[in-house]
Structure formats: C-alpha cells, structure tokens
Amino acid sequence: MKKLSFLVTVILFASMAHAQQPVVQQTVEDLLESVGGELGDDANIQDILDDLESLKQNQLKINWATPEEMIRLHFLSEVQINNLVSFREKTGTIYSLYEMASIEGFSPDVLQKIEPFISFDTEKSGPSRKTSSGDLFLRGTRTFQNPSEPNESKYEGAAERYYLRLKQTSSRVEYGLVAEKDPGEAFFSQSNKHGFDYTSAFANFRAGRNGNRIFAGDYHVRFGQGLVAWQGFSMGKSSETTQVFRSAQGIRSYSSTDENLYFRGLAGRINYGHFTIHPFLSLKKLDANLDTLDGEAYFGAFQTSGYHRAGSELTGENAVSQLTGGGNLTYSYNRWSFGVTAVYNRFDVEMNRDGEPYNQFLPEGKESLVAGFDWKGSVKNVFLFGEVAVSSSSGKAFLAGAILKPVSNMELSAVYRNINKTYFSYFASAFTESSKVNDEHAFYLGAKIFPAPHWIISAYSDFFRFQWLKYLTAAPSGGAEFFVQLAFNPSRETNFYMRFFQEEKAQKMISDNMKYNEQQKINRLRFNFSHGFNEQFSLKSRMELSFYSKQSNEKGILICQDVFFTPAERTFSMNGRLAYFHTEAYNSRLYAYENDVLYSFSIPALYGHGIRSYLNFEQQLGDKITLWLKFASTHQFAQKDEEMEVDASTKSEIKIQLRYRF
C-alpha cells in the first residue's frame, strides 16, 4: 500500500508539468494502442514509420495526391479517401483544413492527425530529378538482468543487439541495406565471421512515367484482403471499429528486421490503362530443423524466432530453400476495382508435420498453389469489399464486408468470414481471429457514433467458431469478443477515453490424462487521460484493470504516468514513464505501448508485482545528426504466497541510436 501511495503522489506531482509528443511517435502510438497492445515487439511496422517520417519531411500535396498515395497516411480509411477525392472533384482546389472539415468522415480528431503530413499546394510540380536524400541509422541495445539469465553464457555471442540501416531515396530510385545482430548471436566470430547475422538489401526503380516500377532484392506483397498474400503489419480488430477494410499496397521494398515475412528476388508494377499488374519471383532460405525418414530429409515446422545463438538455432539456419512465384492483376474503373491473385510455392525439402490432431488438415509436401479474386467499390453510401480464395489442398475461403453511414453521426461496419479447415496459404494475413487464416466461421459488427460535439462512442462484437481443434484447444470450439470505448476530446490539447474489452473462448485443459475444453474469460477496463499545457509540456495518465477467469480467478492493475518535454528551441526533447503493476499471475497480464527511439517500439507484457520506468532523450547535433537515448528498467518485487514464490529482480535496458542525414 505504501508503494501505491508513493506512485499516486508522483503522478499528482507530475501533473504540474507536461510535454508535446513528437508527431510520428504519437501517430504510431495511436495506431498500435488501438489494436489493444498484444502485438509483440517484433510486429512489422517499418512501412508505417517510413511513410510517416517521409511525409513529415515532404508533405503530401492533398490537391494532387492519388488514392494510392493517400494510403501512406495509414489512419485514413478507404471510405474517407473516396470522400476526399469526390469532394476535390466537385469543389476544386482545397485551401485549408477548415474546408476539409466539411468532408464526410473528417472529424476534428482526424484532421488533427493528418495536419502535420499534408500541404495545400496548388501546383503539381514534383521534386527535381536531381533531388535525393539519404540517412544512416546505427543502434545499439544492451539488457542487464539481476540475477542474470542462466542460459546467457551458453550462447555464441554477447548480449548486445546491433542494428544498421542505410537508405537512399530519389524521384527515380530507392535503395538500401539493413543489418542486425540479435542478443546472443556471434559478431565477427564463430558462425558469423563476416559480421551481422541478418542482412537485407533492397532497391526499386521507376520505369517510365505511368507509375511503373521494378523491385529487386527484398520486398513484400499485399493483395486483396489478405486471404492469399499479405506480408507485414496489418490492422485487425481495434478501437477504430469501422476501419475493417485493408488497403492493398501491392509490392513494396522491404527494410524491416523480421526474418520471415518477405520475399527475395525480382518483382514489378506495370500500369496499363485501367489495369495494374504485379508479377513477382522469389528464392530465399528458411530456418527449420531437418530430420530424415527412409533416407529422405524432411522438416515439421519453421523456426521463426530469427535467433541464431546456439544448438538447434544454428543447425536449422537456412536449412530449407523456398521458391515462390505469382502475381496480381487488378482492373480499376470509376472507383470500383477487381483483382485476381495467384501464388505458387515450392520447398526443396518435404514438409511432414507431426501427428498432432491440430495438424491433420494443414498442408504437407513440397508444393502448394493458392488463388483468389477480390473486389471493392461503392453503391451510394455503402462501401463493399471482399475476397474469395481456393488452395491446392482443396480448401476454400470467403471474406466479405461493408462499411456504411446510415446517418450523419453514425458509421457501421460488418465482416463475414467463412474459411474451411483445409484452406491454407503460407503468406495469408486477413481480418480473422486466428493468426493463421484457416478454419474460421465468424461475423463481426462494428459501430462508431458521434452523439455530440467532441464525443465518440466506438464498439464492436465478433463471434467466431472453429470446425477443428487448435493448438490450444482439445476439440472444436467457439468464442466471442466485445469492445466499447467512450472518448471525449474537448480540444486538440486534451482528450480522455474509457475502454472496456471482453473475450471469451475455449482453452485446452488436461486432467487425469483427459483433454477437454474449458471456457476462459478475459475482461479489461482502461481509463486514459492526456493533456498538453503548451507546446513544451504534456501529460498522459492511465489506469487499467484486468480480470481473468477459468478454473480460478485472477486480477491485475496497471497505473502509468507519462511526461513529455520539448524546449522552445526544439533541438532537444525528452519523455518518461513511471508505471506500477500488480497481477496475480501471467493470465491477468497487461500491456502498455512504450515510446522509444525512432524506428523502434515496444509493447511489454507486464505481470507479477513491480515498477516499470523509462526515459527517452532526443538531441539534434547540427543539421544532419540526431542522437537518441533510452534508459528502461523493470523491477519485480519479491513475492511469496500459497501458489508461487518469486525473488526480487531487476531488468534494465540501455539503447543508443544515431542518425546521419545526407
């Protein structure tokens, strides 16, 4: 109780000083917080960060931008983009945000988000052919744990994480290099005598004047609604309850550090009249542990951690070759579009999954083929979208949705999914409950209501069933999610929201060698308040409660206080957090997005009993160099009760990053 009283005192004291959060970090935080937190630190958001940082430096000309270019704003829905284009066609040049306020779907909250990234230039003139820019990022991270991890000494390398990124961009060409060493991996020694464990290179070139482009090196693909192929980050169920449509971006160069969700080879974008063609061909290596059966090699599953530190992580590195080829053909006319996607995949080693029941209907062998047809368009005030797909494993998948605005102060969305248990694509990532697009029959309904100025009510419900058992279930099962949020934004400096989330679904239980399903229920309640006193100081406060029930009940609490400070000269900024958490076990864990150095983020799971704190610093060193520092620490208090005994421990992290612009 004394610790909690101390924390409350700190929060009240901190409320006398506050700060303006950097615009890119704030936008990314809003996006990731809307998902609910359970993304993990390896979520691939590099495209979002790249786009927003680029638009901050070179604002989007809203009077000339195409719908494809507007997608780079990420927080605009397809309906909002269509409304903006229609408004522009009817009224002509847009001169200010005040005009945009009359566009349907552009609330003050939306306008505040896009303001830093757009301009109202009346001339279309683009950048000179000679204009180019580049940057070099160097980052080092070290974690210290007391007591130390018992396995740390068994790894080949030291505990530091190193990151390097070089990128050059001009109006005609973009190219770059990314390299990373994970903690525990060798660096210029043993299995990595040439330096970094992971390296990636990418380039893309403009070919002609119609938006045609050639991609070489590493890239990722995003087509349709993700039933066939969608690599990288994608929004699922979130507090943006009506943004359920996925805006496919075709092919983009890949510059992230996830070692799985990309292709390596050649690709292109060809525009011809109303048609757009995206062909691609890839050959890359995958991690897997090989075994033999009757003298033939096979593997049962991929290693996706990206770590190559010791033992099976090293022996399984680059063990399987993957050849992938395919493409997408899209026809667009009068704001309707229809696309066809096909992807062929082949491994050089047989995939032979283990005999667990949950693997019974998943594909095996060397080859697979998946094809799909997608659509999107509007009928009056209803936006329709969807995709249907088939796989060579005799599987079928169907996803269809609609977004509409029946009255001026209400938006509705609906998504229906019917994916049978034999459907599978290695590259799929759709609007589904399961991370794998497989075996799901579900219906989602979302709503956004504007009952009065400055007030927003957001809600959704999602009901889902699985025909076959999953990894964490013992039999076919089902479940439901419910979400409601009340937000009050009286000004651009102040906002408050209250959020409730409930999830109920089955989980496998084992008793006397018997396996059976038992329903588990998770409830979370969050209160969040932020206020900016001026351009230099702002404050963000949060309290969140968690309740978990199955055979036994657990509960947890998280209290956070964030403070931001940016001096008037703006060459220096800092922000920090002090958080208190107390959960009875892991199942009642809580998540909180953390501010970090540019192009990095973290959403740690907090459980047990302790204090989490961090400080971030950003310093401009002249016109070309920027320095970031982060100091973070998690202290777990000693616990002893009837169910468990936990010793006190402290885990600290230091991160330093340098950017050089040229």
N, C-alpha and C positions, 0 to 999 in steps of 0.2 A: 504494500500500500504506500509506503514511503517513496518507492521508486516511481509509482504512478503520480503521486503528488508532486514530485520533483519535475516530472515531464510536463505536467499541466502548467506549472509555474514557468517553465522555459517557454512554452507555447504562448502564454499570456504576455511574457516579456517580449518575445519576438514579434508579436503583433504590432509593436510600435515602429517596426522598420520592415520595408518590403522592396521588391525589385522587378523590373521588366525582363521577362524571359526572352532569349533570342528567338526570332520568329520561326526559323526552320525547326529548332528543337521543340518549340511549342506546338507547331503543326503536327509533327511526327508523334509527339506525346498524345495529342488529342486523338489521332488515328488509332494508335496502339491501345490506349486506355479504353477506347470504345469497344474493342474486341473482348475486354474483360481480363486481360493480363496473362492468360495461360499460354503464351506463345513460346517462351523459352528464349534464351539469349542468342540462339542460332537462327532465329527467324530471318528470312532473307528480305530485308527492306532496303537494300542498296539502291534499287531503282528509284524509290521514293526520295531517299536522301539526295541522290544525284540530281533528280529533276527539280526538287525544291531549291537546292543550293544554286543550281544553274539559273532558275527563274528569279531568284533573289538578285543575282548579278545582272541578268539580261531579261528584263520583264517581258511577259507575254503581251503582244500587241492585240488587245481584245477586239479591235475593229477589223483585224485581218486574220486572226488565228482560225485554223480549220478545227473541226471537231476532234480530229486525231491529235492535234497539238494541245487542245484543251484538256484532254485526258491526263496530261502530265501534271495537272493540278491535284489529281488523285481524290480530293474531297468533293469534287463536283460529280453528281450522278449523270447518267445518260439523259434523263429527263430534263435536268437543269441545263445541260449543254444544248439539247434540242430547243428548249425555250429561249435560250440566249441567241442562238442562230436565227430563229424565227423573228425575234424582236429586232435583231440587227437588219434583217432583210426588209422588214416593214417600215422601220423608222430611220434607217440610215446610220450615220456616224453616231457613236456613243461618246459622250464627252466627260462623264463623271459617274461616280458611284451612286449619286442621287438618282440618275436616270435608271441605273441598273436595279434600284430598289423597286421599280415598278414591274420588273420581270417576275413572272410567277415562279416561286420556289427560291427566290433570292432574298432571304430574310436578313435582318441586320447581322445576325451571327455568321451567316455565310459570307456576306460582303466583308465583314471584318477579317475573315480568314483569307480571302483572296486578295485583299488590298495590297499587301506587300509584293505580290507576284505578278501584277498586271499593270499595263500602261494604256493610255487612251490616245496614242499617236494616231494622227490622221493620215500619215504617209506610210506606204507599204515597204519602203526601201529597206532592204535587209543588210546584213553585215558585208563588208568588203571581202573579196576573195582572199585578201592578204591577212585578214583578221584571224588571229588564233590565240588560244590561251592554253595554259597547262598548269598542273600542280603536282607536287611530290609530297606524299604523306609518309612519315615514319612514326611508328608507335611501338612502345614497349610497355609490357604489363607484368607485374610480379605479385603473387599472392603469398602471404605469410600466414601460417596456421600454428596456433599454440594450444594443445600439443600438436606436433607435426603429424601429417598423414603417414601411416605405417608403410604404404607401398611406394612412397616417393623415391626412395633410394634404389628401387628395382628398375627404374626407367633409364633409358639410354642418355637422355639429356637433362638439362637444368629446368627449373620451374618457370623460367621466363617465357612469355609469349611475345613474339616479334611480328610486326606487320609492316608491309611496304606496299605503296600504290603509286604508280606513275601514270598520268593520263594527259593526253594532248588532244585538243579539240579545235577544229576549224570548220568553216562552212562546207567543206568538201570531204574531210576525212576526220575520223576519230580513232585513236588507238591508245593502248595502254598495257600495263603489266601489273599484276597483283601477286604478292608472295606472302606466305605466313608460316611461322613455326609455332606449333601448339606447345603448351607446357608438357615437359617430359620427353619431347622429341629431340633427337640429336641435331646439332647445328655445326656444320663443317667438320663432322666426325662420324665415325661408325657407319650407320646406314644412310646418313645424309652428308656425304663428304663434300658435296658441292653447295651446301648452304641450306636453304629453306626446304622444308618437307613438301610444301604445296606451292606450286607456281601456276599462274594462269596468264595468258596473253590474249588480247582481242583487238580487232580492227574492223572498221566499216567505212565504205567509200560511197560517195554519191556518184551515181551513174546516170547522166543526163539531167533533164530539167523537170521530170514528172514525178519526182519523189522516189525514183528507183534507187536501190541501194544494194551493195554487195557486202556480205559479212564473212569474216574469216577469223579463225581461232575459236574462242569460247563465246557462246551465245545461248539464249534460252528462247523458248517459244510459248506463246499464249494464244490459243484459238478458241472460238465459240464460248461456251460456258464451262469449259474445263473437263468435260466428260472424256475427251480423247487426249488432249495435251495442254497442260498449263503448268509451267515451272516457275518457281519463286514464290514470293509473298502474294497472298490473296486474302481479301476480307471475307470472313464468314459472318455468322450471327454476331451482331454488335448493337451498341446503343443507337447507331444510325439505322433504325429498324426498317426503313423503306429503301435503303440502298442495297438491294439484293441482286442487281444486275452486275455482271462482270464485263468491263470494257476491255475487250481483247486488243492487245497491242502488237500482235503479230510476232515479229522477230526483233530482238534487241541484243546488243552486245552484253556480255556477262562480266561483271567486275566485282563479284562478291567472293566470300571465302567459304561458302558451303561447298563441300567437295562432291556433291551428288547431283544437285538439281540444275544441270546444264548439259548442253551438247558441245562437242568439239569437232570442228570441221569447216564446211562451207555452207552458206545459205544466201538467200536473196529476197528482195522485194521488187516486184515488177508491176507497175501500174499501166493499164491499157484500157482507156475509156472508162467504162463503169466496172471493170474487172481489176482485182488485185490478186496477184499470185505470190505465194511464199513457199518456194521449194527449199529443202534442206537435206544435208547428208552429214552424218557424224560417225566418228570412230573414236572411242575412248576406253579407258581402263576403269574397272570397278574393283572394290575390295570385297573379298569373300574368302571363307575358309574352305579349301578343297578337300575332298575325300575321294576314295576310289571304290568302285563296285564292279567286280569281274574285270578288273584291269582298266576300267574306264573312269576318268575323272568326272566328278560332279560337285555341285555346291547346293546347299539347302536354303541359304539366306544371304543377304548382303550385309556387310559391315558398313554402317552409315555414320559412325561417330566422327570420322575424319582423323582420329588419333592413330599415330604410328609410333608407339613408345617402347613396346617390348612384346615378347611372346607372340600370340596369335595375331595381334595387331600388325606386326611386321611380316609374318609369314603369309598373311592374307592380303597384303598390299598389292594392288594392281593385278590380282590373280585372274580376272575374267575380262575378256575383250567384248565390247558391245558395239555392234554395227546398227545404226538407226538411220532410216531414210523416210521421207514423206513430204507432205506439203499441204497447203490450204489454198483453195480458190474461193474468192468472195465476190459476189455481184452486188453492187450498191446502186439504188435508184430512188430518188425522191424520199430520202430518209428511211428507206427500208433496205435491208441487206440480208443476203442468204449466202451461206458458206458451206463448203464441203472440205473435210479434213480426213487425211489417211496417214497412218504411221505404221511402218514395218520395223520390227526389232528382231535382232538375232544375237545370241551369245555364242562364243566359241566353245563353251563348256556346258554340258547338260545341267539344267536346274531340276533338282529332285528334292522336293520339300519333305520334311519329316512327316511321320504318320499321325501327327496330332489331328483330332477331328476338325478343328477350326481351319485346317489347311485343305480339307477334302476337295473343295470346289475351286481353289486357286490354281492358276495355270502352272504347268511344268514344261520341260523340254527346252529346246533351243530357240524356237521361233514363235512369234506372235504377230498378229495383224489386227489393227483397230481402225474403224472408220466411223465418221459421224457427219450429221447435217445440222446446221444451226441457223437461227433466224432472229431478227429483231426489227421492230418498227412500231409505228403508232397508228391507232384508229381513233380519231377525235382526241379525247383526253386520256386515252388508255395506251400505255406503252407495253408491248408484248415482246417476249423473248423466250428462247428455249433451245434445246439441242436433243437430238436422238442419236444413239450410237450402238454399234454392234462390234463384238470381238470374235476372234477366231476360235475362242473357247466356247462358242455357241451362246455367248452372253448378250443381253440387251439392256440398254439404259435409256431412260427418258427423264428429262427435266424441263419444266415449263413454268413461266412466271409472268406476273403482270404487276404494273405499278400504275396507280390512278389517283386522281384528285377529284373526288366527287363534289366537294365544296371548297371554297377558297381557303378555309382554315384547317383542312384535313388532307393527309396523304395516306394511302393504303397500299400494301404490297402483299403478294401471295406467291409462294413457290411450291410446286408439287414435284416430288421425286419418286421414281419407280425404277429401281436398279436391281436386277435379279442376282442371285448368288453365284452365277457362273460368269458374270461380266467382270472384266478386269483390264485395266490399262496401266502400264508401269509409269506413265507420265501424267496421269489424271490428277486433278485437284479441283473439285467442284464445290458448290454450295450444299454441303452434306454434313450430317452429324459425325460420321466416321472420317478419320483422316484418309483411309483408303476408300476409293469410290467403288463400292462393292456391297451388294446385299443390303438394300435400304429401301423401305417404303415409307414415305414421310410427307407431311404437309405443314407448311409454315405460313403464318399470317402475321403481318406487321402493321403498325399504325403510328402516325405522327400527327399530333393535334396541337393547334395554336389557339388556346381558349381565350387569350387576352394578350395585349402587347407585353413582350418580354417573357412570357411564359410558354414552355414547351412540354408536352406530355408525349413520351415515347414508350411503346410497348410492343412485345411480340409473344407469340406462343408457337411452339414447334412440337409436333407429335411424330414419333418415329417407331418403326418396328423392323426387326431383323429376322429373316426367314431361317437363318442358320446361326449356330453359336459363334461367338467371337473369342478372341484370346482371353478376355477377362470374364466370359460367361460360360455356363455349363449347359445351356440349352437355348433355343430360340427365345428372343426377349423383345422388350419394347421400353419406351420411356417418353418423357416429356420435359420441355423447358418452358419457363415463364419468366418474363422480364418486364419491368416497368420502371420508368425514370421520370421524375418531375424536375425540370430545370427552370431557374429564374435568373434572367440576365438583364438587370435594370440599366446597365451601362456597359461600355466596352471595357471598363476597368474592373467591374465587379460581376461575378457570377457564382451561382450556388446550384448544386443538384443533389437530389436524394435518389438512390438507386436500390432496387430490390431484384434479386435473381434467385430462381429456384430450379433445381434439376433433380429429376427422379429417374433412375434406370437400374437395371439389374446388374449384379456383380456375383461372380462365382464364389461359392463357399465350399469348404471341404470339412467333412465331419465323419469319423469312423470309416474312412476310405470311400465315402459317398460324396459326389459332387452335385451341387444344386445351386439354383439362383436365389438370391435374396435381394429385394429392392433396397437401394440406398438413396437417401435424400440429402441434398446439399442446399442450404439457404445462406445467402449473403445479403447484408444490408450495409449500404455505404452512404455517408454524408460528406460532401466535398464543398469547400468554400475557397474562393480566391479573390484577391483584391489588389489592385495597383494604386498606390497613393500618388505616384507621379511616374515619370519616365525612368527614374533611378531605382525606386524601391517597390517591391510587390511581395505578396504573401500568399501561400497556399496551405490550407489546413484540411485534414481528412481524419475521419474515424470510420472503421469498417468492422463489422461483426460477422462471424461465420458460425454456422450450426450444421453439424453432420450427424446423421442418424442411420444406423443399420442394426446390428445386434446390440451395440452400445451407442451412447450419445457422446459427442464431442462438441466443444465450442471454442471460439478464439476471438481475439480482439487485436486490432492494429490501429495505432494513433500516429499520424505523421504530421510534421511541421516542416514546410519548405520556405526558404527565404532567398530572394533574388536581389542582386545589387549590381547596377551598371552606372559608373560615374558619368557626369555630363560630357566629358571629352570622349567617351566610348572607346578608348584604347584598351580598356580593362573591364572585365566583368567577373562575377563570381556568384555561385549559388550553393546552397547546402540543405541538408535534411537531417532531422533527428526523429527517429521512429521507435516506438515502443510496441512490442508484440508479445502476445501470450496465447498460445494454443495448447490444447490438451494432448494433441498428437498430430501426425502428418496429415490425416484426412481433413482436418479443420484448418489447413494452411491458408494463408492469404498472400495476395500478390500486389505489388506496387511498382509501377514504372519508375525508373530512375533516370534523371538527367545524366549525361555523360559527355565525353569528348565528341567532337564532330565525327560522324560516320560510325559511331559506336553507341550501343544502348544495352540496357539490362533490365530484366523483369524478374528479380529473385523471388523464389517461394520462401516465405517466412513462416517458420513453425518452431515450436518449443517456447522458450521464455527468454527474451533478451532485448537488446538495443541494437538498432541498425542506424548508422550515420555515414554521411559522406560530405565532402567539399569539392567543388569544381572551380577551377580558375581558367580564365582565358585572357591572354595578353597579346596585343599586336606589337610586333617588333619591327617597326618600319612598315613600308607599303607592301612588302612581299612575304613576310614571315609572320606566322601566328603560332603561339605556343599554348598548349592545353595541359592542365594537370588535374588529376583526380586522386583523392585520398578517401578510401572507404573502409569501414570496419563493421563487423558483426560480432557482438559479444553475447554468448549464451550463458545465462546464469545456471548455477548448479541446481539440479532438481532431484528430489528423492520422494517417491510415493509408492503406492502398492503395486503399480504396473511397471514402472521403469525407474532407472537411476541414471542421471546424466551429469557428468562432470562439467565444471565451468570450462569454457573455451573461448578463444578469440581468433577470428579470421579477418585479416586485413589485406587491403589491395592498394597498390600504387600504380598509376597509369600516367604515362607522359606521351604526348603527341606533338609533332612539329609538322607544319605545312609550309612549303615554299612555292609561291606562285611565280610563273614566268610566262 
